[in-house]
Amino acid sequence: MITLGEDKIWSFFDDSKPDAQIIPNATVVRKAPGHSVTSYLDLATKVAELQFRNPDFVLMFRGQNTDYLNHSRNTALKPTLFRPSKGTKMPPKISVLVSRYKTLASAEKSLVHLYRVKGMKEPERLERHRMLRWAILQHYEVCPTPLLDITHSLRIAASFATKDATQDAFVFVLAIPNLSGAITASAEAGIQIIRLASVCPPEALRPHIQEGYLVGEYPDLVDPEQKALFKNYEIDFGRRLIAKFRFIPKEFWKDENFPEVPQDALYPNSREDKLWSLTEGIKISQKL
């Protein structure tokens, strides 16, 4: 039996070495510029090494066209509700949080109502479980929520990173506790993970195609008062960052055996995705 904490953590985070390196904590990764990869196969090979060397974690991915840094110059991976307002790197003020939570509550009510009106499957589940409502509102970009989008698919994450990238694109690798069911809550890690394919109805194509997951704090940050019990740096999934990769999209996707996922496939809308149509109705009715 291995004592918890005795295992080494292996990472890729810069170009100082071609192979994986041992790190003491996530801050090393967050401050680094990212490890350069030349192709999807190069990325997949290095992620395979990460999973082999870090067997205690499930690896999840997030792709971005920018590495957003906080005021300490560390990579910030915050849920939309807790991100700084445009033009600043400072946490949102309490008045902003109150407004965002009110918007979220209003969107939840509209979602429950339209879910029944449109005849979606098992509306009782949505009414009973706040996390399911948040998951749908976040994944369909209705309004800011306390959840962060991630995926189990490396190719999906790299394709998301490519979208609108003007220079380097980034794939962030997060270390997640072992999963168990539709919603996994880890009191030890202080996070919960929602598997969207298990909580969204079959009419919702987007989360199934994207192999989408969401992560949030555990227990739930249900209002500004609950959020006030946490320091701002605690509500940042950069703290779970185990590796950071960067690539040049034009070079990265040259191998025809590993093509980029087209944007129309990542975002099936309109007639193909009934939940997309429903959530668009919420945006219009709430003027979100």
Backbone hydrogen bonds in HBPLUS format (Angstrom, degrees):
<---DONOR---> <-ACCEPTOR-->    atom                        ^
c    i                          cat <-CA-CA->   ^        H-A-AA   ^      H-
h    n   atom  resd res      DA  || num        DHA   H-A  angle D-A-AA Bond
n    s   type  num  typ     dist DA aas  dist angle  dist       angle   num
A0006-GLU N   A0003-THR O   3.05 MM   3  5.74 162.2  2.08 143.7 144.4     1
A0023-ILE N   A0009-ILE O   2.95 MM  14  5.82 157.4  2.00 156.5 162.7     2
A0011-SER N   A0021-GLN O   2.70 MM  10  5.28 147.1  1.81 147.2 158.8     3
A0021-GLN N   A0011-SER O   2.78 MM  10  5.28 168.7  1.80 154.9 156.7     4
A0244-LYS N   A0012-PHE O   3.00 MM 232  6.33 156.9  2.06 155.0 162.4     5
A0034-GLY N   A0013-PHE O   2.82 MM  21  4.57 129.8  2.07 163.2 151.7     6
A0029-VAL N   A0026-ALA O   2.99 MM   3  5.27 120.2  2.35 104.7 119.0     7
A0030-ARG N   A0026-ALA O   2.96 MM   4  6.24 161.2  1.99 156.2 162.2     8
A0031-LYS N   A0027-THR O   3.01 MM   4  6.10 153.2  2.09 151.4 155.8     9
A0032-ALA N   A0029-VAL O   3.21 MM   3  5.24 138.5  2.40  98.3 109.8    10
A0075-THR N   A0030-ARG O   3.11 MM  45  4.68 146.0  2.23 105.9 115.8    11
A0035-HIS N   A0244-LYS O   2.79 MM 209  6.17 170.4  1.80 147.2 146.4    12
A0246-ARG N   A0035-HIS O   2.92 MM 211  5.82 156.2  1.98 134.4 135.0    13
A0037-VAL N   A0246-ARG O   3.01 MM 209  6.30 151.3  2.09 166.6 172.6    14
A0043-LEU N   A0039-SER O   3.03 MM   4  6.36 159.4  2.07 148.9 154.0    15
A0044-ALA N   A0040-TYR O   2.80 MM   4  6.05 169.2  1.81 158.1 160.7    16
A0045-THR N   A0041-LEU O   2.94 MM   4  6.01 153.9  2.01 144.0 150.7    17
A0046-LYS N   A0042-ASP O   3.19 MM   4  6.41 156.0  2.25 145.1 150.7    18
A0047-VAL N   A0043-LEU O   2.93 MM   4  6.19 153.5  2.00 154.2 162.5    19
A0048-ALA N   A0044-ALA O   2.94 MM   4  6.09 149.5  2.04 141.3 149.5    20
A0049-GLU N   A0045-THR O   3.17 MM   4  6.49 147.2  2.28 138.2 146.2    21
A0050-LEU N   A0046-LYS O   3.02 MM   4  6.32 152.4  2.09 141.1 148.7    22
A0051-GLN N   A0047-VAL O   2.93 MM   4  6.27 159.5  1.98 153.3 157.5    23
A0052-PHE N   A0048-ALA O   3.03 MM   4  6.21 154.7  2.09 144.3 151.4    24
A0053-ARG N   A0049-GLU O   2.90 MM   4  6.07 157.7  1.95 152.1 157.6    25
A0054-ASN N   A0050-LEU O   2.89 MM   4  5.90 130.5  2.14 143.4 155.7    26
A0057-PHE N   A0054-ASN O   3.29 MM   3  6.12 172.9  2.29 126.5 128.2    27
A0058-VAL N   A0176-ILE O   2.83 MM 118  5.06 175.3  1.84 157.6 158.2    28
A0176-ILE N   A0058-VAL O   2.87 MM 118  5.06 164.3  1.89 154.1 157.9    29
A0060-MET N   A0174-LEU O   3.06 MM 114  5.20 163.0  2.08 147.1 152.6    30
A0174-LEU N   A0060-MET O   2.83 MM 114  5.20 165.9  1.85 147.1 151.9    31
A0061-PHE N   A0151-THR O   2.84 MM  90  5.28 169.1  1.86 158.7 162.1    32
A0151-THR N   A0061-PHE O   2.83 MM  90  5.28 147.8  1.93 147.5 157.7    33
A0062-ARG N   A0172-PHE O   2.99 MM 110  5.18 144.9  2.12 143.4 151.0    34
A0172-PHE N   A0062-ARG O   2.83 MM 110  5.18 174.3  1.83 155.1 156.1    35
A0064-GLN N   A0170-PHE O   2.94 MM 106  5.32 161.2  1.98 147.4 153.3    36
A0170-PHE N   A0064-GLN O   2.84 MM 106  5.32 167.0  1.85 176.4 175.8    37
A0076-ALA N   A0068-TYR O   2.85 MM   8  5.79 163.0  1.88 158.4 157.6    38
A0070-ASN N   A0074-ASN O   2.86 MM   4  5.51 154.5  1.92 150.8 156.4    39
A0073-ARG N   A0070-ASN O   2.88 MM   3  5.21 160.5  1.92 118.6 121.4    40
A0237-PHE N   A0077-LEU O   2.88 MM 160  5.06 149.1  1.98 143.9 138.0    41
A0082-PHE N   A0079-PRO O   3.05 MM   3  5.69 144.4  2.19 117.4 126.4    42
A0083-ARG N   A0080-THR O   3.37 MM   3  5.31 170.0  2.38 104.5 107.1    43
A0081-LEU N   A0145-THR O   2.98 MM  64  4.81 157.8  2.03 142.9 135.7    44
A0088-THR N   A0085-SER O   3.22 MM   3  5.96 144.5  2.36 146.2 144.5    45
A0096-VAL N   A0093-LYS O   3.01 MM   3  5.29 124.0  2.33 103.8 117.8    46
A0097-LEU N   A0093-LYS O   3.04 MM   4  6.42 158.6  2.09 153.8 160.2    47
A0098-VAL N   A0094-ILE O   2.89 MM   4  6.12 159.6  1.94 152.6 157.6    48
A0099-SER N   A0095-SER O   3.17 MM   4  6.33 159.5  2.21 140.1 145.0    49
A0100-ARG N   A0096-VAL O   2.93 MM   4  6.20 157.7  1.98 150.5 157.0    50
A0101-TYR N   A0097-LEU O   2.89 MM   4  6.09 160.2  1.93 154.4 159.1    51
A0102-LYS N   A0098-VAL O   3.05 MM   4  6.26 151.3  2.13 145.5 153.2    52
A0103-THR N   A0099-SER O   3.07 MM   4  6.33 155.4  2.13 146.6 152.9    53
A0104-LEU N   A0100-ARG O   2.97 MM   4  6.22 155.5  2.03 146.3 153.2    54
A0105-ALA N   A0101-TYR O   2.95 MM   4  6.18 160.4  1.98 149.2 153.5    55
A0106-SER N   A0102-LYS O   3.02 MM   4  6.23 158.3  2.07 147.5 153.2    56
A0107-ALA N   A0103-THR O   2.95 MM   4  6.17 157.0  2.01 148.8 155.3    57
A0108-GLU N   A0104-LEU O   2.93 MM   4  6.17 148.9  2.03 147.9 156.6    58
A0109-LYS N   A0105-ALA O   3.19 MM   4  6.49 158.2  2.24 146.9 150.9    59
A0110-SER N   A0106-SER O   3.15 MM   4  6.44 161.7  2.18 148.6 153.4    60
A0111-LEU N   A0107-ALA O   2.91 MM   4  6.07 153.0  1.98 146.2 153.9    61
A0112-VAL N   A0108-GLU O   3.02 MM   4  6.30 164.3  2.05 155.4 158.0    62
A0113-HIS N   A0109-LYS O   3.09 MM   4  6.29 164.4  2.11 150.0 154.3    63
A0114-LEU N   A0110-SER O   2.93 MM   4  6.09 176.0  1.93 155.9 157.1    64
A0115-TYR N   A0111-LEU O   2.86 MM   4  5.84 149.6  1.96 147.0 156.0    65
A0116-ARG N   A0112-VAL O   3.32 MM   4  6.57 151.4  2.41 143.4 148.2    66
A0117-VAL N   A0113-HIS O   3.04 MM   4  6.32 168.0  2.06 152.9 156.7    67
A0118-LYS N   A0114-LEU O   2.87 MM   4  5.85 160.2  1.90 150.1 153.8    68
A0120-MET N   A0115-TYR O   3.09 MM   5  5.52 161.8  2.13 169.8 171.0    69
A0119-GLY N   A0116-ARG O   3.03 MM   3  5.11 155.0  2.09 104.3 112.2    70
A0125-ARG N   A0122-GLU O   3.23 MM   3  5.85 141.0  2.39 113.8 121.2    71
A0127-GLU N   A0123-PRO O   3.06 MM   4  6.40 154.2  2.13 151.0 158.4    72
A0128-ARG N   A0124-GLU O   3.01 MM   4  6.15 148.5  2.11 148.7 156.1    73
A0129-HIS N   A0125-ARG O   3.12 MM   4  6.11 148.5  2.23 147.5 154.1    74
A0132-LEU N   A0129-HIS O   3.20 MM   3  5.56 133.0  2.43 104.6 115.7    75
A0133-ARG N   A0130-ARG O   3.01 MM   3  5.22 116.0  2.43 100.8 116.2    76
A0134-TRP N   A0130-ARG O   2.91 MM   4  6.26 166.8  1.93 160.9 164.6    77
A0135-ALA N   A0131-MET O   2.87 MM   4  5.93 152.0  1.95 138.6 146.9    78
A0136-ILE N   A0132-LEU O   3.14 MM   4  6.39 159.9  2.18 148.3 151.2    79
A0137-LEU N   A0133-ARG O   3.02 MM   4  6.24 173.0  2.03 157.8 160.0    80
A0138-GLN N   A0134-TRP O   2.83 MM   4  5.92 156.2  1.89 152.5 158.7    81
A0139-HIS N   A0135-ALA O   2.94 MM   4  6.00 168.6  1.96 147.5 151.4    82
A0140-TYR N   A0136-ILE O   3.03 MM   4  6.02 154.0  2.10 149.0 154.9    83
A0142-VAL N   A0137-LEU O   2.87 MM   5  5.07 161.6  1.90 157.5 160.6    84
A0141-GLU N   A0138-GLN O   3.01 MM   3  5.00 160.5  2.05 107.0 110.6    85
A0148-LEU N   A0215-VAL O   2.93 MM  67  5.32 152.7  2.00 146.7 155.7    86
A0215-VAL N   A0148-LEU O   3.02 MM  67  5.32 153.3  2.09 141.5 149.5    87
A0150-ILE N   A0213-TYR O   2.97 MM  63  5.26 167.1  1.99 146.7 144.2    88
A0213-TYR N   A0150-ILE O   2.95 MM  63  5.26 166.5  1.97 143.6 140.8    89
A0152-HIS N   A0211-GLU O   3.20 MM  59  5.90 159.1  2.25 157.2 161.8    90
A0157-ALA N   A0153-SER O   3.11 MM   4  6.35 163.3  2.14 147.4 151.8    91
A0158-ALA N   A0154-LEU O   2.97 MM   4  6.21 161.5  2.00 151.3 155.9    92
A0159-SER N   A0155-ARG O   2.97 MM   4  6.12 147.8  2.07 142.4 151.2    93
A0160-PHE N   A0156-ILE O   2.92 MM   4  6.21 155.4  1.98 152.6 159.1    94
A0161-ALA N   A0157-ALA O   2.96 MM   4  6.22 154.5  2.03 146.9 154.2    95
A0162-THR N   A0158-ALA O   3.17 MM   4  6.33 138.1  2.35 135.0 144.9    96
A0163-LYS N   A0160-PHE O   3.20 MM   3  5.42 134.2  2.42 101.3 112.6    97
A0165-ALA N   A0162-THR O   3.09 MM   3  5.32 167.8  2.11 128.8 126.5    98
A0169-ALA N   A0247-PHE O   2.82 MM  78  5.39 161.6  1.85 156.7 162.8    99
A0247-PHE N   A0169-ALA O   2.94 MM  78  5.39 147.5  2.05 144.6 152.2   100
A0171-VAL N   A0245-PHE O   2.99 MM  74  5.17 156.4  2.05 133.9 140.3   101
A0245-PHE N   A0171-VAL O   2.95 MM  74  5.17 167.6  1.96 153.1 156.5   102
A0173-VAL N   A0243-ALA O   2.98 MM  70  5.05 174.2  1.98 148.2 146.5   103
A0242-ILE N   A0173-VAL O   2.83 MM  69  5.71 170.9  1.84 160.1 163.2   104
A0175-ALA N   A0240-ARG O   2.90 MM  65  5.53 164.9  1.93 159.5 160.6   105
A0195-ARG N   A0182-ALA O   2.80 MM  13  5.14 172.7  1.80 160.9 163.0   106
A0184-THR N   A0193-ILE O   2.87 MM   9  5.10 162.4  1.90 149.9 154.1   107
A0193-ILE N   A0184-THR O   2.76 MM   9  5.10 153.4  1.83 144.7 153.5   108
A0186-SER N   A0191-ILE O   2.82 MM   5  5.52 173.3  1.83 174.3 176.1   109
A0190-GLY N   A0186-SER O   2.75 MM   4  5.70 132.0  1.98 139.4 154.0   110
A0191-ILE N   A0186-SER O   3.25 MM   5  5.52 138.5  2.43 143.4 149.1   111
A0218-TYR N   A0190-GLY O   3.00 MM  28  4.88 149.7  2.10 114.3 110.6   112
A0192-GLN N   A0216-GLY O   2.84 MM  24  5.40 150.4  1.93 150.6 154.0   113
A0216-GLY N   A0192-GLN O   2.97 MM  24  5.40 152.1  2.05 151.2 158.2   114
A0194-ILE N   A0214-LEU O   2.76 MM  20  5.07 165.0  1.78 152.5 157.8   115
A0214-LEU N   A0194-ILE O   2.95 MM  20  5.07 145.5  2.07 137.4 147.4   116
A0198-SER N   A0195-ARG O   2.99 MM   3  5.67 150.3  2.09 117.6 126.0   117
A0196-LEU N   A0212-GLY O   3.13 MM  16  5.63 146.2  2.24 139.0 147.4   118
A0199-VAL N   A0196-LEU O   3.13 MM   3  5.19 143.5  2.27 101.1 111.4   119
A0200-CYS N   A0196-LEU O   2.93 MM   4  5.74 147.4  2.04 160.9 162.1   120
A0204-ALA N   A0201-PRO O   2.94 MM   3  5.65 163.2  1.97 122.2 127.8   121
A0208-HIS N   A0205-LEU O   3.08 MM   3  5.43 122.4  2.42 108.5 123.3   122
A0209-ILE N   A0205-LEU O   2.97 MM   4  6.14 165.7  1.99 166.8 171.5   123
A0210-GLN N   A0206-ARG O   2.93 MM   4  6.01 161.1  1.97 157.0 162.7   124
A0212-GLY N   A0207-PRO O   3.05 MM   5  5.03 166.8  2.07 148.0 151.9   125
A0211-GLU N   A0208-HIS O   3.32 MM   3  5.16 155.6  2.38  96.4 103.5   126
A0226-GLN N   A0223-ASP O   3.11 MM   3  5.40 120.1  2.48 105.4 119.0   127
A0227-LYS N   A0223-ASP O   3.04 MM   4  6.35 159.1  2.09 154.6 161.2   128
A0228-ALA N   A0224-PRO O   2.94 MM   4  6.09 142.8  2.08 141.5 150.8   129
A0229-LEU N   A0226-GLN O   3.17 MM   3  5.59 157.0  2.23 108.2 115.1   130
A0230-PHE N   A0227-LYS O   2.93 MM   3  5.60 166.6  1.95 123.3 127.2   131
A0234-GLU N   A0231-LYS O   3.00 MM   3  5.43 144.1  2.13 110.0 120.6   132
A0235-ILE N   A0232-ASN O   3.27 MM   3  5.66 141.0  2.43 106.6 115.5   133
A0239-ARG N   A0236-ASP O   3.15 MM   3  6.16 172.2  2.16 123.5 125.9   134
A0240-ARG N   A0237-PHE O   3.04 MM   3  5.33 161.9  2.07 106.0 111.8   135
A0241-LEU N   A0238-GLY O   3.09 MM   3  5.02 162.8  2.12 107.8 110.0   136
A0251-GLU N   A0248-ILE O   3.04 MM   3  5.66 132.8  2.27 120.9 132.1   137
A0252-PHE N   A0248-ILE O   2.95 MM   4  5.89 159.6  1.99 155.6 161.0   138
A0253-TRP N   A0249-PRO O   3.39 MM   4  6.33 158.7  2.44 155.5 153.3   139
A0254-LYS N   A0251-GLU O   3.43 MM   3  5.68 163.6  2.46 116.9 115.5   140
A0258-PHE N   A0255-ASP O   3.07 MM   3  5.67 159.0  2.11 116.6 122.8   141
A0265-ALA N   A0262-PRO O   3.00 MM   3  5.30 134.1  2.22 103.5 116.2   142
A0266-LEU N   A0262-PRO O   3.08 MM   4  6.48 144.6  2.21 146.1 156.8   143
A0267-TYR N   A0263-GLN O   3.01 MM   4  6.19 146.1  2.12 148.1 156.3   144
A0272-GLU N   A0269-ASN O   3.16 MM   3  5.72 137.3  2.35 146.6 138.8   145
A0273-ASP N   A0270-SER O   3.22 MM   3  5.79 149.3  2.32 114.2 121.8   146
A0276-TRP N   A0273-ASP O   3.19 MM   3  5.40 128.8  2.46  99.5 112.1   147
A0277-SER N   A0273-ASP O   3.37 MM   4  6.83 156.7  2.43 147.7 152.7   148
A0278-LEU N   A0274-LYS O   3.03 MM   4  6.33 156.1  2.09 145.9 152.7   149
A0279-THR N   A0275-LEU O   2.93 MM   4  6.11 164.7  1.96 149.0 152.4   150
A0280-GLU N   A0276-TRP O   2.90 MM   4  6.09 148.3  2.00 149.1 158.2   151
A0281-GLY N   A0277-SER O   3.19 MM   4  6.44 142.0  2.34 138.4 147.5   152
A0281-GLY N   A0278-LEU O   3.09 MM   3  5.21 126.1  2.39  96.3 110.1   153
A0282-ILE N   A0279-THR O   3.11 MM   3  5.00 124.6  2.43  91.4 105.3   154
A0283-LYS N   A0279-THR O   3.15 MM   4  6.51 156.0  2.21 147.5 152.6   155
A0284-ILE N   A0280-GLU O   3.09 MM   4  6.39 154.6  2.16 145.9 152.3   156
A0285-SER N   A0281-GLY O   2.93 MM   4  6.05 169.0  1.94 149.1 152.5   157
A0286-GLN N   A0282-ILE O   2.89 MM   4  5.85 156.9  1.94 150.9 156.7   158
A0287-LYS N   A0283-LYS O   2.86 MM   4  5.44 111.1  2.35 126.6 141.4   159
A0288-LEU N   A0283-LYS O   2.86 MM   5  4.74 145.0  1.98 131.4 140.9   160
A0287-LYS N   A0284-ILE O   3.25 MM   3  4.89 144.4  2.38  91.1 101.5   161
